[in-house]
Amino acid sequence: MKIFEAVSNRLALAALVALAIAVAGDAGAQQVSFTGKQVTFMHNTPPGSSVDVFARQVGPYVVKNLPGAPEFIVVAKPGGQFLLGPSFVQKNVAPDGLTLGMFATLPGQVATRVKLPFDIAEFVYAGGVGQTYVYYGRKDIGIASGEEFRNPKNEIILGGAAPNTNSHLVFRLFTQAIGMGGKYKEIFGLQGQMGQLKAMRSNDANLGSMLGTLFLQMRSGLDKEGMFVTLFETGDLGADGNVRPTPELGIPTIDSLWRKWSPQTVDSKEYRAYKLLLTTMQLTWVFALPPKTPATFAAVWDQAFAKALREPGFIADMKKAGTIVPEWVNGPATVRGIAAVKAAASDPEYEAAIEPHFRRR
């Protein structure tokens, strides 16, 4: 399978047919009831992470839309390169529909060669959430915007948790294409997005990345701090295969800068690899039930999330927090997206594109 074919399968992710979701959810709701029960949102990141915060923000609205309106708790199960939580859900959680895994990074890990101790396709998916990544830097890099990024006055030091995340590989493919490959340093071992911010404040790094929804929540505070400049974002891969900017951010996308500074490479295998990595960002978080969970539960959870993200109260909460409502990708589209990423990640063309940019510890 060619990378372009795999990425074209991403188009299905945007085809959220509301009527089909509603019919499936309503049929499932007639067979499922959570009355008098407690459901668990179990994620694979530390307490206080963006996933943890989102679970607590959206939880009341999700359970409101589950049949029987159950109580809910949030459980953090970090560790093992984000694999402890999914492994636990797969092996130790009953397929009774009461525990929903909220997993960060899984499709991205498939695309970045992480060896998973389970088959990602065995979970029963309720859906997923897409995120853009924002790249921001210290002002003392010597540039005022992403449009000036190609010619920084000082050395760039990019910080991150691990060397081969999708956001790091995207950055390397981009900088190589525009003629900056190797003209910067990278440091690793930082504890998530807040660890990157801490390293930038202490000047151990001067460039970092953050999920768009979290960045928007923190932006006013960062602006008041006066130390940072917002540069560019990965953007959202639309149904037509084009990359769309996030209006609320008001910054260029990597795609637009790539096309501006290196138009001759837009038909390269490296650009197609970048598009595949962007596909994984459309499933930054996936919402999964244990293997063998009846599909009716997935349909009910799917519908509950879709409705929760449209609740006026939740939208008001996000507006108050200074951020935006993330895009919900339904269960069937999530399954198709994961299958496309799995197929493309083992494609020889993709392997050839990322191999020169892959870091060994």
N, C-alpha and C positions, 0 to 999 in steps of 0.2 A: 504494500500500500504506500503510495506517495504521500508526503506530508500534506500537500494541497488537498488530497482526498480526505485525509483525516480532519483537517481544519474545516473543510466544507461540511463535515458532519456536525460541527459546532453550530451550524445554522439552526439545527433542530432545537438547540437550547433556547433560542429566542422564540420558538413557536409555542408559546404557552396558550393553549386553547382553553379559555376560561370555562366554556360550556362543558367540555370533556372533564375537566377537573371537578366541576360542581356535580356532574352526574355520578362520577366515580365516588366522590366523597359522600354524597347523599345516600348512595346505595350502601356504602360501607357503614355509615352512621346508623343505618337501620339494624345492623348486626353487631355493632360495638357500643358498649356503654362503659364509661369510667366513673359512674356514680359511686360515691363513697370511697374512691380509691385515691392513691397518690402516684403521680408520675414523676420520673426522674429525668432531668436533662444532664447527661454525663458528657463532659468535654475533655479534650486531651491537652489542655494548656494550663498554666498556673492560675491560681486565684488572682483576680484583678486584671487578667488579660482581656483583650478586646472580645474574645469569644465569651468569656465569663460575664463580662459586662452586658453584652448583647443578650445572653441567655436570661439574665435577670430583668433586662428591659422589656424583652418581648414575651417572656414567660406568662405574665398575667393575661395578656391578650390571646395567647395561644390556647391556654387551658379554658378560657372563656368560650372558645369556639370548638372545644372538644365535647362530644356528647357526654353529659353528666357533669361537666365543669369540675374536674378533680382538683385537688391541691397539687402543688409541685415543689420540688426541691432541685437545687443545682449542685452537682458534684464535680469537682475538678480531679482529674486523674492524669497529671502530666508525667513526663519521663520517657526515656527510651527513644529519643528523637521523635517525639509526638506519637509513638506507636504503642505505648502502654495502654492508653485508653481504648483504642480500637481493638487491641488484642483481648483486653478484659471483656469488652462487650461481645466479641465474637465467641469466646470460650466459656464465659461464666455467667452470662445474663440469659434468663429464660426468654423465649420468643413469645412473650405474652402481650407485647405492645405497650408495656408500661415504662420501658426505659428507652429513651431516644439518645443515640450518640450524636453529639455535635462536634464533628471532627475537622480540625484545621489541617491544611496542607496535603491531604492524601493524594489527590490527582497530581499535584505538583511533585510529590515524592516519586510517583511512578515515572514522571517525565524526567526526573533528575537522578535516576538510577539507584534510588534507595531500595534495598532489598527488604520487602515487607514480609513479616512472618505469617501472613495470611493472604488470601485472595480477595482483593478489594471488590471484586464482582460478586462475592457471596453475600454481602450485606443486602438488606431490603431497604431501598432508598425512598425516603419521603420527599426529598428535594435537596436543594443547595442554594447557596448565596454567592454571588459574584462580588468581587472587590477590585478596585483599582489600587495600584501602589503609587504613592507620592514620593518623589526624591527631593530632598531638601538639604541645604548645606549651610555651613557657617559663612557669614558675610566676608570673613577674612580670606576665603578662597580667592576673592578679588573679582567676582562677577555679580551682576545685579539681577540676572534673570536666566531662565533656561535658554533664551536666544543667544546668550553670550557663553554658554557652557563649553563650546568648542575651544575657547582660548582663555582658560583660567590663568590668573597671574601667579598662583601658588600651587604647590603639589596637592593633588586630591588624595585623601585617605578615606576609603569607603569602609564603614563598619557593618558587621552583621553577626548573626548567630552561628551560621555554618557556611562553608565555602561554596556549596553547590545548590543553593536554593534557586527557585525559578526567578526571583527578582535579581539575584546576582548574575545568573547566566544571561538574562535579558540585558543587563547592563554591559556585560562583556561583549556580547554580540553587537550591541549598538555602538559602543565606543570603538570597536575594531572597524566597523563599517565606515565610521566618520573620520577615521584616521587617528584615533586617540589610543588605540590598543596598547596596553603595557605602560602607558604614561601616568600611572597612578598606582597607589598601594591599596591593599585590602587587609583588614584585621578582623579576626573572628573570635568566637567564644563569648560574645555579648549576649546578655539574657533578654532576648526578644526586642521589641520595638522600644521599650523604655530603657533597656540596656544601651541601645544605640544612641538614644537621646542623652543619656548620662555620659557616654563616651564623648559625644560632641560637645557637651558643656564643659568637660574637662580637657578638651582639645586633644584627646587621644585619636579622634576621628573628626573629619570635617564634612563628611557626606553620609547620609543615611536614608532609609526608606521606611515608610509607614503606611498602613492601610488607610485608604481615603476617608472612610467614615470616622476613624479615630483621629486622623489628622484634622479634619474639619472641627471636631469637638475641641481640639487643643489649639487651633490656629490663633484665636484671639490672644490667648496667653503667650504663645510663642512670639506673636507680633509685638506684644508689649515688652517682652524680654529683650527684643531688639538685636538678637545675636544671629538670627537665621534668615535665609532667603529661600523661598519656595521656587523650585526649578522646573520640573516637568513631571508628568504622570504616565503610567502605562496606558490608561484609557480603557474603554469598554469595547469588546469585539462585537459588532452588531450583526443582525441577521443577514445583512448583505455582504458580510465579510470585511467591511470597512471598520476602522477604529474611530470611535467617537470620544470626544473629550467630555469631561465632567464639568458642566457649566458653573457649578458652585465653586470649583477650584480656580477657574480662570487662568490656567497655565497650559502650555503646549503639551502634546503627547509625544512620546518617544517616536511613534510612527510619523508624525508630521515633521519632526526634526530629522529623522532618518531620510525621509523623502526629499527634504530640502537640501541636506548636506551630502547625501550619497545616493542620488536617484538611480545611478547605474547598477546598484546592488539590490534593488527592490525585487528583482527576479532571481535572486540567489538562494541557494539552499540555506544559508545563514538567516536570511530574512524569513524564509518559511519555517525555520526552527523557532525563530522569535514568535511567529504567529501561533505555533503550537503551544509555546509556554504561556502566551497570552490566553489561550484557550483554557489552560489549567486555572488561571486567575478568575475565570468565570465560575469556577467551582472552588473558590478559596475555602469555603466551609461546606461540607456535605453533612446531611442529616440522615442518619442511618439507624435502622432497627436490626437486631440480631438475625443471623441466618435462620431461615425457616419460619420467620414471623409471617403470619397470614397477610396476604396483600391488602385485605380490607383495612388493617391497621395503618398501613402505609398511606392508603388513600385518605383516611380520616385525618392523619397527621398533616398530610400534604394540604388538604383543604383548610385545616385550622391555621397553618402558617400563612397561606395565601390570604386568608381573611384577616388575620392578625396584622399583617403589614399594611392593610388598607383601613384599619381601625382609626377613626379620627383621633382617639386618645393617644394611640401610639405615634401617629404622625405628629401630633402636638408635642409629645415627649421628645421626639427626634429634633424638632424645630427648636425647642427650648434648649436642648443640648448643643445646638449649633451645627447639627449634622444632617445627613439625608437618609431616607429610607433605602436600604439595599434592595437590589433586584432579587426576586424569588424565582428560582428555576424549579419547575415541577419534577416529580419523581421519575416519570418515564424519560424526560429530557435529560435528567441527571444520569440515568443508566446509559443512555446513548452517548453522552459526553464522556463518561468514564471509559466506555468501550473504545471510543475513538482515540482517546489519549493512550490507552494500553496498546492499541494497534500501531499507532504512529511512533510511540516511544521505542519500539523495537525495529523501526524502519531503518535500513542501512543509510539512507540519505540523511536522516535526522542524526544518527550516530556520527556520521562524518562531519556534520555541521557543528556539533557541540564538543566533540572530542578535543579539539585544540583549546577549548575554553574551560575544560573540566580540570578542577584543582584536586590534587592528591594531598592528603593531610601530611 
